[in-house]
Amino acid sequence: MQKVQIETEFITLGQFLKVTGIIGTGGAAKFFLEEYPVYVNNELENRRGRKLYVSDQLKVDDQEFIIVKG
């Protein structure tokens, strides 16, 4: 499981996808989420504005991530 550090209270799912390099630009988030399943805490999520907080776990394709405080 890969750790993703955040300095703020939360980041959005779109920001997460960009920070981790899964997508190249923030604008690509909408299209990515339409094509690929993304799970947040084991629930399917397709809202790019979904707020992610410390200890949230994500699964994108075969990659797993956890949000940690930076």
HTML snippet that shows the backbone in 3Dmol.js (N, CA, C, O; Angstrom):
<script src="https://3Dmol.org/build/3Dmol-min.js"></script>
<div id="view" style="width:600px;height:400px;position:relative"></div>
<script>
const pdb = `
ATOM      1  N   MET A   1       0.842  -1.177   0.000  1.00  0.00           N
ATOM      2  CA  MET A   1       0.000   0.000   0.000  1.00  0.00           C
ATOM      3  C   MET A   1       0.888   1.242   0.000  1.00  0.00           C
ATOM      4  O   MET A   1       1.805   1.367   0.812  1.00  0.00           O
ATOM      5  N   GLN A   2       0.600   2.152  -0.921  1.00  0.00           N
ATOM      6  CA  GLN A   2       1.385   3.375  -1.042  1.00  0.00           C
ATOM      7  C   GLN A   2       0.785   4.473  -0.178  1.00  0.00           C
ATOM      8  O   GLN A   2      -0.435   4.619  -0.101  1.00  0.00           O
ATOM      9  N   LYS A   3       1.647   5.241   0.468  1.00  0.00           N
ATOM     10  CA  LYS A   3       1.198   6.339   1.310  1.00  0.00           C
ATOM     11  C   LYS A   3       1.214   7.631   0.499  1.00  0.00           C
ATOM     12  O   LYS A   3       2.169   7.912  -0.226  1.00  0.00           O
ATOM     13  N   VAL A   4       0.150   8.405   0.632  1.00  0.00           N
ATOM     14  CA  VAL A   4       0.054   9.712  -0.013  1.00  0.00           C
ATOM     15  C   VAL A   4      -0.084  10.743   1.092  1.00  0.00           C
ATOM     16  O   VAL A   4      -1.069  10.743   1.829  1.00  0.00           O
ATOM     17  N   GLN A   5       0.907  11.626   1.206  1.00  0.00           N
ATOM     18  CA  GLN A   5       0.917  12.615   2.283  1.00  0.00           C
ATOM     19  C   GLN A   5       0.168  13.865   1.857  1.00  0.00           C
ATOM     20  O   GLN A   5       0.295  14.339   0.729  1.00  0.00           O
ATOM     21  N   ILE A   6      -0.625  14.390   2.802  1.00  0.00           N
ATOM     22  CA  ILE A   6      -1.291  15.668   2.576  1.00  0.00           C
ATOM     23  C   ILE A   6      -0.935  16.612   3.710  1.00  0.00           C
ATOM     24  O   ILE A   6      -0.727  16.190   4.848  1.00  0.00           O
ATOM     25  N   GLU A   7      -0.869  17.898   3.383  1.00  0.00           N
ATOM     26  CA  GLU A   7      -0.544  18.920   4.377  1.00  0.00           C
ATOM     27  C   GLU A   7      -1.801  19.623   4.875  1.00  0.00           C
ATOM     28  O   GLU A   7      -1.781  20.273   5.920  1.00  0.00           O
ATOM     29  N   THR A   8      -2.897  19.492   4.126  1.00  0.00           N
ATOM     30  CA  THR A   8      -4.142  20.168   4.461  1.00  0.00           C
ATOM     31  C   THR A   8      -5.095  19.189   5.133  1.00  0.00           C
ATOM     32  O   THR A   8      -4.766  18.016   5.313  1.00  0.00           O
ATOM     33  N   GLU A   9      -6.277  19.673   5.503  1.00  0.00           N
ATOM     34  CA  GLU A   9      -7.261  18.815   6.163  1.00  0.00           C
ATOM     35  C   GLU A   9      -7.745  17.712   5.222  1.00  0.00           C
ATOM     36  O   GLU A   9      -7.993  16.586   5.653  1.00  0.00           O
ATOM     37  N   PHE A  10      -7.878  18.043   3.932  1.00  0.00           N
ATOM     38  CA  PHE A  10      -8.351  17.072   2.944  1.00  0.00           C
ATOM     39  C   PHE A  10      -7.840  17.452   1.563  1.00  0.00           C
ATOM     40  O   PHE A  10      -7.372  18.570   1.352  1.00  0.00           O
ATOM     41  N   ILE A  11      -7.932  16.514   0.624  1.00  0.00           N
ATOM     42  CA  ILE A  11      -7.737  16.805  -0.793  1.00  0.00           C
ATOM     43  C   ILE A  11      -8.918  16.167  -1.525  1.00  0.00           C
ATOM     44  O   ILE A  11      -9.584  15.275  -0.998  1.00  0.00           O
ATOM     45  N   THR A  12      -9.161  16.634  -2.737  1.00  0.00           N
ATOM     46  CA  THR A  12     -10.255  16.043  -3.505  1.00  0.00           C
ATOM     47  C   THR A  12      -9.735  14.826  -4.268  1.00  0.00           C
ATOM     48  O   THR A  12      -8.528  14.658  -4.445  1.00  0.00           O
ATOM     49  N   LEU A  13     -10.638  14.005  -4.703  1.00  0.00           N
ATOM     50  CA  LEU A  13     -10.266  12.827  -5.477  1.00  0.00           C
ATOM     51  C   LEU A  13      -9.542  13.240  -6.755  1.00  0.00           C
ATOM     52  O   LEU A  13      -8.578  12.587  -7.154  1.00  0.00           O
ATOM     53  N   GLY A  14      -9.989  14.306  -7.396  1.00  0.00           N
ATOM     54  CA  GLY A  14      -9.315  14.801  -8.593  1.00  0.00           C
ATOM     55  C   GLY A  14      -7.876  15.203  -8.307  1.00  0.00           C
ATOM     56  O   GLY A  14      -6.976  14.886  -9.085  1.00  0.00           O
ATOM     57  N   GLN A  15      -7.651  15.900  -7.193  1.00  0.00           N
ATOM     58  CA  GLN A  15      -6.298  16.286  -6.800  1.00  0.00           C
ATOM     59  C   GLN A  15      -5.451  15.051  -6.523  1.00  0.00           C
ATOM     60  O   GLN A  15      -4.285  14.987  -6.913  1.00  0.00           O
ATOM     61  N   PHE A  16      -6.039  14.078  -5.853  1.00  0.00           N
ATOM     62  CA  PHE A  16      -5.339  12.838  -5.542  1.00  0.00           C
ATOM     63  C   PHE A  16      -4.851  12.155  -6.818  1.00  0.00           C
ATOM     64  O   PHE A  16      -3.698  11.732  -6.899  1.00  0.00           O
ATOM     65  N   LEU A  17      -5.729  12.048  -7.811  1.00  0.00           N
ATOM     66  CA  LEU A  17      -5.356  11.385  -9.059  1.00  0.00           C
ATOM     67  C   LEU A  17      -4.211  12.107  -9.753  1.00  0.00           C
ATOM     68  O   LEU A  17      -3.346  11.466 -10.349  1.00  0.00           O
ATOM     69  N   LYS A  18      -4.197  13.430  -9.681  1.00  0.00           N
ATOM     70  CA  LYS A  18      -3.127  14.208 -10.297  1.00  0.00           C
ATOM     71  C   LYS A  18      -1.822  14.081  -9.509  1.00  0.00           C
ATOM     72  O   LYS A  18      -0.758  13.883 -10.097  1.00  0.00           O
ATOM     73  N   VAL A  19      -1.900  14.195  -8.185  1.00  0.00           N
ATOM     74  CA  VAL A  19      -0.706  14.121  -7.324  1.00  0.00           C
ATOM     75  C   VAL A  19      -0.006  12.777  -7.462  1.00  0.00           C
ATOM     76  O   VAL A  19       1.223  12.712  -7.456  1.00  0.00           O
ATOM     77  N   THR A  20      -0.772  11.718  -7.585  1.00  0.00           N
ATOM     78  CA  THR A  20      -0.182  10.385  -7.681  1.00  0.00           C
ATOM     79  C   THR A  20       0.287  10.054  -9.096  1.00  0.00           C
ATOM     80  O   THR A  20       0.894   9.006  -9.318  1.00  0.00           O
ATOM     81  N   GLY A  21       0.014  10.934 -10.047  1.00  0.00           N
ATOM     82  CA  GLY A  21       0.464  10.704 -11.417  1.00  0.00           C
ATOM     83  C   GLY A  21      -0.433   9.768 -12.212  1.00  0.00           C
ATOM     84  O   GLY A  21      -0.068   9.348 -13.310  1.00  0.00           O
ATOM     85  N   ILE A  22      -1.591   9.438 -11.676  1.00  0.00           N
ATOM     86  CA  ILE A  22      -2.512   8.554 -12.386  1.00  0.00           C
ATOM     87  C   ILE A  22      -3.078   9.272 -13.607  1.00  0.00           C
ATOM     88  O   ILE A  22      -3.287   8.665 -14.657  1.00  0.00           O
ATOM     89  N   ILE A  23      -3.324  10.579 -13.453  1.00  0.00           N
ATOM     90  CA  ILE A  23      -3.741  11.407 -14.589  1.00  0.00           C
ATOM     91  C   ILE A  23      -2.755  12.558 -14.725  1.00  0.00           C
ATOM     92  O   ILE A  23      -2.055  12.900 -13.773  1.00  0.00           O
ATOM     93  N   GLY A  24      -2.703  13.153 -15.908  1.00  0.00           N
ATOM     94  CA  GLY A  24      -1.747  14.232 -16.154  1.00  0.00           C
ATOM     95  C   GLY A  24      -2.243  15.598 -15.749  1.00  0.00           C
ATOM     96  O   GLY A  24      -1.464  16.435 -15.294  1.00  0.00           O
ATOM     97  N   THR A  25      -3.550  15.835 -15.911  1.00  0.00           N
ATOM     98  CA  THR A  25      -4.115  17.139 -15.580  1.00  0.00           C
ATOM     99  C   THR A  25      -5.395  16.949 -14.778  1.00  0.00           C
ATOM    100  O   THR A  25      -6.025  15.893 -14.822  1.00  0.00           O
ATOM    101  N   GLY A  26      -5.764  17.994 -14.047  1.00  0.00           N
ATOM    102  CA  GLY A  26      -6.979  17.930 -13.253  1.00  0.00           C
ATOM    103  C   GLY A  26      -8.226  17.740 -14.103  1.00  0.00           C
ATOM    104  O   GLY A  26      -9.194  17.116 -13.668  1.00  0.00           O
ATOM    105  N   GLY A  27      -8.197  18.285 -15.329  1.00  0.00           N
ATOM    106  CA  GLY A  27      -9.335  18.160 -16.222  1.00  0.00           C
ATOM    107  C   GLY A  27      -9.595  16.734 -16.673  1.00  0.00           C
ATOM    108  O   GLY A  27     -10.705  16.413 -17.098  1.00  0.00           O
ATOM    109  N   ALA A  28      -8.600  15.883 -16.589  1.00  0.00           N
ATOM    110  CA  ALA A  28      -8.745  14.493 -17.024  1.00  0.00           C
ATOM    111  C   ALA A  28      -9.471  13.635 -15.989  1.00  0.00           C
ATOM    112  O   ALA A  28      -9.851  12.501 -16.283  1.00  0.00           O
ATOM    113  N   ALA A  29      -9.666  14.165 -14.784  1.00  0.00           N
ATOM    114  CA  ALA A  29     -10.268  13.376 -13.697  1.00  0.00           C
ATOM    115  C   ALA A  29     -11.667  12.893 -14.052  1.00  0.00           C
ATOM    116  O   ALA A  29     -12.000  11.729 -13.826  1.00  0.00           O
ATOM    117  N   LYS A  30     -12.480  13.771 -14.602  1.00  0.00           N
ATOM    118  CA  LYS A  30     -13.862  13.408 -14.938  1.00  0.00           C
ATOM    119  C   LYS A  30     -13.886  12.227 -15.903  1.00  0.00           C
ATOM    120  O   LYS A  30     -14.632  11.268 -15.705  1.00  0.00           O
ATOM    121  N   PHE A  31     -13.072  12.304 -16.940  1.00  0.00           N
ATOM    122  CA  PHE A  31     -13.042  11.243 -17.943  1.00  0.00           C
ATOM    123  C   PHE A  31     -12.458   9.951 -17.379  1.00  0.00           C
ATOM    124  O   PHE A  31     -12.935   8.863 -17.700  1.00  0.00           O
ATOM    125  N   PHE A  32     -11.422  10.065 -16.536  1.00  0.00           N
ATOM    126  CA  PHE A  32     -10.818   8.888 -15.916  1.00  0.00           C
ATOM    127  C   PHE A  32     -11.844   8.156 -15.056  1.00  0.00           C
ATOM    128  O   PHE A  32     -11.958   6.932 -15.116  1.00  0.00           O
ATOM    129  N   LEU A  33     -12.594   8.924 -14.251  1.00  0.00           N
ATOM    130  CA  LEU A  33     -13.568   8.319 -13.341  1.00  0.00           C
ATOM    131  C   LEU A  33     -14.749   7.694 -14.084  1.00  0.00           C
ATOM    132  O   LEU A  33     -15.409   6.802 -13.552  1.00  0.00           O
ATOM    133  N   GLU A  34     -15.017   8.150 -15.299  1.00  0.00           N
ATOM    134  CA  GLU A  34     -16.072   7.533 -16.112  1.00  0.00           C
ATOM    135  C   GLU A  34     -15.625   6.193 -16.675  1.00  0.00           C
ATOM    136  O   GLU A  34     -16.454   5.317 -16.921  1.00  0.00           O
ATOM    137  N   GLU A  35     -14.322   6.026 -16.883  1.00  0.00           N
ATOM    138  CA  GLU A  35     -13.787   4.836 -17.540  1.00  0.00           C
ATOM    139  C   GLU A  35     -13.238   3.774 -16.588  1.00  0.00           C
ATOM    140  O   GLU A  35     -13.268   2.584 -16.901  1.00  0.00           O
ATOM    141  N   TYR A  36     -12.737   4.202 -15.427  1.00  0.00           N
ATOM    142  CA  TYR A  36     -12.056   3.278 -14.518  1.00  0.00           C
ATOM    143  C   TYR A  36     -12.691   3.300 -13.136  1.00  0.00           C
ATOM    144  O   TYR A  36     -13.024   4.373 -12.632  1.00  0.00           O
ATOM    145  N   PRO A  37     -12.864   2.142 -12.515  1.00  0.00           N
ATOM    146  CA  PRO A  37     -13.418   2.124 -11.159  1.00  0.00           C
ATOM    147  C   PRO A  37     -12.387   2.590 -10.132  1.00  0.00           C
ATOM    148  O   PRO A  37     -11.228   2.179 -10.161  1.00  0.00           O
ATOM    149  N   VAL A  38     -12.832   3.448  -9.235  1.00  0.00           N
ATOM    150  CA  VAL A  38     -12.010   3.934  -8.134  1.00  0.00           C
ATOM    151  C   VAL A  38     -12.807   3.681  -6.854  1.00  0.00           C
ATOM    152  O   VAL A  38     -13.973   4.062  -6.751  1.00  0.00           O
ATOM    153  N   TYR A  39     -12.167   3.040  -5.892  1.00  0.00           N
ATOM    154  CA  TYR A  39     -12.827   2.725  -4.628  1.00  0.00           C
ATOM    155  C   TYR A  39     -12.219   3.568  -3.506  1.00  0.00           C
ATOM    156  O   TYR A  39     -10.999   3.645  -3.365  1.00  0.00           O
ATOM    157  N   VAL A  40     -13.080   4.193  -2.720  1.00  0.00           N
ATOM    158  CA  VAL A  40     -12.664   4.935  -1.533  1.00  0.00           C
ATOM    159  C   VAL A  40     -13.283   4.215  -0.343  1.00  0.00           C
ATOM    160  O   VAL A  40     -14.505   4.125  -0.223  1.00  0.00           O
ATOM    161  N   ASN A  41     -12.432   3.710   0.526  1.00  0.00           N
ATOM    162  CA  ASN A  41     -12.901   2.933   1.687  1.00  0.00           C
ATOM    163  C   ASN A  41     -13.849   1.816   1.254  1.00  0.00           C
ATOM    164  O   ASN A  41     -14.899   1.604   1.860  1.00  0.00           O
ATOM    165  N   ASN A  42     -13.464   1.115   0.207  1.00  0.00           N
ATOM    166  CA  ASN A  42     -14.191  -0.039  -0.342  1.00  0.00           C
ATOM    167  C   ASN A  42     -15.544   0.299  -0.957  1.00  0.00           C
ATOM    168  O   ASN A  42     -16.364  -0.595  -1.166  1.00  0.00           O
ATOM    169  N   GLU A  43     -15.791   1.574  -1.250  1.00  0.00           N
ATOM    170  CA  GLU A  43     -17.022   1.970  -1.923  1.00  0.00           C
ATOM    171  C   GLU A  43     -16.673   2.616  -3.259  1.00  0.00           C
ATOM    172  O   GLU A  43     -15.777   3.458  -3.332  1.00  0.00           O
ATOM    173  N   LEU A  44     -17.379   2.223  -4.307  1.00  0.00           N
ATOM    174  CA  LEU A  44     -17.142   2.783  -5.636  1.00  0.00           C
ATOM    175  C   LEU A  44     -17.421   4.280  -5.608  1.00  0.00           C
ATOM    176  O   LEU A  44     -18.456   4.719  -5.107  1.00  0.00           O
ATOM    177  N   GLU A  45     -16.490   5.059  -6.150  1.00  0.00           N
ATOM    178  CA  GLU A  45     -16.617   6.516  -6.124  1.00  0.00           C
ATOM    179  C   GLU A  45     -16.334   7.093  -7.509  1.00  0.00           C
ATOM    180  O   GLU A  45     -15.349   6.715  -8.144  1.00  0.00           O
ATOM    181  N   ASN A  46     -17.187   8.006  -7.985  1.00  0.00           N
ATOM    182  CA  ASN A  46     -16.958   8.616  -9.292  1.00  0.00           C
ATOM    183  C   ASN A  46     -17.062  10.136  -9.252  1.00  0.00           C
ATOM    184  O   ASN A  46     -17.139  10.778 -10.299  1.00  0.00           O
ATOM    185  N   ARG A  47     -17.064  10.717  -8.052  1.00  0.00           N
ATOM    186  CA  ARG A  47     -17.116  12.179  -7.920  1.00  0.00           C
ATOM    187  C   ARG A  47     -15.706  12.722  -7.737  1.00  0.00           C
ATOM    188  O   ARG A  47     -15.040  12.417  -6.747  1.00  0.00           O
ATOM    189  N   ARG A  48     -15.254  13.523  -8.691  1.00  0.00           N
ATOM    190  CA  ARG A  48     -13.886  14.054  -8.598  1.00  0.00           C
ATOM    191  C   ARG A  48     -13.730  15.025  -7.439  1.00  0.00           C
ATOM    192  O   ARG A  48     -12.610  15.278  -6.995  1.00  0.00           O
ATOM    193  N   GLY A  49     -14.834  15.574  -6.939  1.00  0.00           N
ATOM    194  CA  GLY A  49     -14.785  16.504  -5.812  1.00  0.00           C
ATOM    195  C   GLY A  49     -14.880  15.831  -4.456  1.00  0.00           C
ATOM    196  O   GLY A  49     -14.890  16.511  -3.429  1.00  0.00           O
ATOM    197  N   ARG A  50     -14.949  14.510  -4.434  1.00  0.00           N
ATOM    198  CA  ARG A  50     -15.023  13.763  -3.165  1.00  0.00           C
ATOM    199  C   ARG A  50     -13.839  14.144  -2.293  1.00  0.00           C
ATOM    200  O   ARG A  50     -12.695  14.087  -2.745  1.00  0.00           O
ATOM    201  N   LYS A  51     -14.095  14.530  -1.055  1.00  0.00           N
ATOM    202  CA  LYS A  51     -13.030  14.923  -0.138  1.00  0.00           C
ATOM    203  C   LYS A  51     -12.403  13.681   0.475  1.00  0.00           C
ATOM    204  O   LYS A  51     -13.100  12.785   0.951  1.00  0.00           O
ATOM    205  N   LEU A  52     -11.087  13.644   0.455  1.00  0.00           N
ATOM    206  CA  LEU A  52     -10.321  12.545   1.034  1.00  0.00           C
ATOM    207  C   LEU A  52      -9.598  13.063   2.268  1.00  0.00           C
ATOM    208  O   LEU A  52      -8.928  14.095   2.224  1.00  0.00           O
ATOM    209  N   TYR A  53      -9.741  12.340   3.361  1.00  0.00           N
ATOM    210  CA  TYR A  53      -9.149  12.730   4.633  1.00  0.00           C
ATOM    211  C   TYR A  53      -8.085  11.715   5.056  1.00  0.00           C
ATOM    212  O   TYR A  53      -7.983  10.627   4.490  1.00  0.00           O
ATOM    213  N   VAL A  54      -7.295  12.097   6.066  1.00  0.00           N
ATOM    214  CA  VAL A  54      -6.275  11.205   6.617  1.00  0.00           C
ATOM    215  C   VAL A  54      -6.927   9.881   7.006  1.00  0.00           C
ATOM    216  O   VAL A  54      -7.993   9.864   7.622  1.00  0.00           O
ATOM    217  N   SER A  55      -6.297   8.796   6.650  1.00  0.00           N
ATOM    218  CA  SER A  55      -6.663   7.401   6.894  1.00  0.00           C
ATOM    219  C   SER A  55      -7.640   6.835   5.864  1.00  0.00           C
ATOM    220  O   SER A  55      -7.970   5.651   5.929  1.00  0.00           O
ATOM    221  N   ASP A  56      -8.114   7.651   4.914  1.00  0.00           N
ATOM    222  CA  ASP A  56      -8.926   7.099   3.821  1.00  0.00           C
ATOM    223  C   ASP A  56      -8.059   6.175   2.980  1.00  0.00           C
ATOM    224  O   ASP A  56      -6.882   6.448   2.749  1.00  0.00           O
ATOM    225  N   GLN A  57      -8.656   5.078   2.526  1.00  0.00           N
ATOM    226  CA  GLN A  57      -7.949   4.112   1.688  1.00  0.00           C
ATOM    227  C   GLN A  57      -8.589   4.094   0.316  1.00  0.00           C
ATOM    228  O   GLN A  57      -9.812   4.124   0.185  1.00  0.00           O
ATOM    229  N   LEU A  58      -7.735   4.045  -0.718  1.00  0.00           N
ATOM    230  CA  LEU A  58      -8.213   4.062  -2.093  1.00  0.00           C
ATOM    231  C   LEU A  58      -7.643   2.896  -2.867  1.00  0.00           C
ATOM    232  O   LEU A  58      -6.536   2.430  -2.599  1.00  0.00           O
ATOM    233  N   LYS A  59      -8.414   2.434  -3.826  1.00  0.00           N
ATOM    234  CA  LYS A  59      -7.952   1.400  -4.743  1.00  0.00           C
ATOM    235  C   LYS A  59      -8.251   1.872  -6.163  1.00  0.00           C
ATOM    236  O   LYS A  59      -9.397   2.150  -6.516  1.00  0.00           O
ATOM    237  N   VAL A  60      -7.187   1.954  -6.971  1.00  0.00           N
ATOM    238  CA  VAL A  60      -7.288   2.363  -8.361  1.00  0.00           C
ATOM    239  C   VAL A  60      -6.570   1.293  -9.173  1.00  0.00           C
ATOM    240  O   VAL A  60      -5.369   1.080  -9.012  1.00  0.00           O
ATOM    241  N   ASP A  61      -7.314   0.627 -10.044  1.00  0.00           N
ATOM    242  CA  ASP A  61      -6.778  -0.545 -10.756  1.00  0.00           C
ATOM    243  C   ASP A  61      -6.259  -1.527  -9.704  1.00  0.00           C
ATOM    244  O   ASP A  61      -7.005  -1.924  -8.809  1.00  0.00           O
ATOM    245  N   ASP A  62      -4.995  -1.918  -9.804  1.00  0.00           N
ATOM    246  CA  ASP A  62      -4.439  -2.854  -8.826  1.00  0.00           C
ATOM    247  C   ASP A  62      -3.594  -2.148  -7.774  1.00  0.00           C
ATOM    248  O   ASP A  62      -2.901  -2.799  -6.992  1.00  0.00           O
ATOM    249  N   GLN A  63      -3.650  -0.821  -7.751  1.00  0.00           N
ATOM    250  CA  GLN A  63      -2.856  -0.052  -6.796  1.00  0.00           C
ATOM    251  C   GLN A  63      -3.711   0.327  -5.589  1.00  0.00           C
ATOM    252  O   GLN A  63      -4.889   0.659  -5.719  1.00  0.00           O
ATOM    253  N   GLU A  64      -3.090   0.269  -4.416  1.00  0.00           N
ATOM    254  CA  GLU A  64      -3.781   0.655  -3.189  1.00  0.00           C
ATOM    255  C   GLU A  64      -3.021   1.795  -2.524  1.00  0.00           C
ATOM    256  O   GLU A  64      -1.791   1.814  -2.499  1.00  0.00           O
ATOM    257  N   PHE A  65      -3.785   2.749  -1.985  1.00  0.00           N
ATOM    258  CA  PHE A  65      -3.210   3.943  -1.382  1.00  0.00           C
ATOM    259  C   PHE A  65      -3.874   4.206  -0.036  1.00  0.00           C
ATOM    260  O   PHE A  65      -5.004   3.783   0.207  1.00  0.00           O
ATOM    261  N   ILE A  66      -3.156   4.909   0.829  1.00  0.00           N
ATOM    262  CA  ILE A  66      -3.722   5.410   2.076  1.00  0.00           C
ATOM    263  C   ILE A  66      -3.280   6.858   2.229  1.00  0.00           C
ATOM    264  O   ILE A  66      -2.138   7.209   1.934  1.00  0.00           O
ATOM    265  N   ILE A  67      -4.204   7.692   2.695  1.00  0.00           N
ATOM    266  CA  ILE A  67      -3.911   9.108   2.903  1.00  0.00           C
ATOM    267  C   ILE A  67      -3.323   9.250   4.300  1.00  0.00           C
ATOM    268  O   ILE A  67      -3.894   8.768   5.278  1.00  0.00           O
ATOM    269  N   VAL A  68      -2.171   9.920   4.382  1.00  0.00           N
ATOM    270  CA  VAL A  68      -1.503  10.143   5.667  1.00  0.00           C
ATOM    271  C   VAL A  68      -1.188  11.632   5.819  1.00  0.00           C
ATOM    272  O   VAL A  68      -1.086  12.359   4.831  1.00  0.00           O
ATOM    273  N   LYS A  69      -1.039  12.069   7.052  1.00  0.00           N
ATOM    274  CA  LYS A  69      -0.679  13.461   7.328  1.00  0.00           C
ATOM    275  C   LYS A  69       0.794  13.676   7.039  1.00  0.00           C
ATOM    276  O   LYS A  69       1.639  12.896   7.476  1.00  0.00           O
ATOM    277  N   GLY A  70       1.100  14.734   6.304  1.00  0.00           N
ATOM    278  CA  GLY A  70       2.488  15.011   5.905  1.00  0.00           C
ATOM    279  C   GLY A  70       3.241  15.853   6.877  1.00  0.00           C
ATOM    280  O   GLY A  70       4.414  16.154   6.654  1.00  0.00           O
TER     281      GLY A  70
END
`;
const viewer = $3Dmol.createViewer("view");
viewer.addModel(pdb, "pdb");
viewer.setStyle({}, {cartoon: {color: "spectrum"}});
viewer.zoomTo();
viewer.render();
</script>
